[in-house]
Amino acid sequence: MALQCAHCYKHFSIAKVTESRGKGLSVEVQCPHCAAWLGHNKALALIKIIGFYSGVIAALVAYFLEDITHITTPLIILAVIVVGLSHIMDHLKMVEAPEDDASINKQ
């Protein structure tokens, strides 16, 4: 999986990341090129997870209960749209700028 730094805009592989902090949805990684700390938007990640599991649950209900497919089919479509949009909008954001950039901006 390739990531793009929000500070230096260079692409890097997740395998090249050596520094990380936090756990779960709050995990942050350090760019190997410019040493900026990057993280995902927690709200979008949560929306993506909720959309995915609600779609899976609606699909399972539709599979086992045939009489309510007129309800579950729009729910599945809505869940796919929510997951797709939240995935497109979920980019890495800069959490903390590199220390050398902060000293340059002060001068």
Phi, psi and omega in degrees: 000128180260136178245157176239129181289137179279352181259305183260352178063020176268147178274145175210156180275147178296337178289337180276353180287125179251336182243133174212158178212154181089172179221159176065227181286347182264014183290140177233145179237155179257130179296129179289344182272310187242357177069021174280146177271129185237146178210165178266162176285120184293323181295317179293323177295320179294318177298320179296317180294315180296317178298318180296308183290328176292324175295318179295317180295317178297321179294319178294319178296318179295327180290318185271334180242100187287338186286344184246026179293337177290343176263317186285329181298312175296328177295320178294317179297316178298319179296319179296319179295316180297315180295317180296313180294318180292329178289320179295322184280345186275093178252162173291136175242152180280123179267320182214126180288156176297151182295323182291329176290325180294323180287329179290320182291335181284336184280000000 
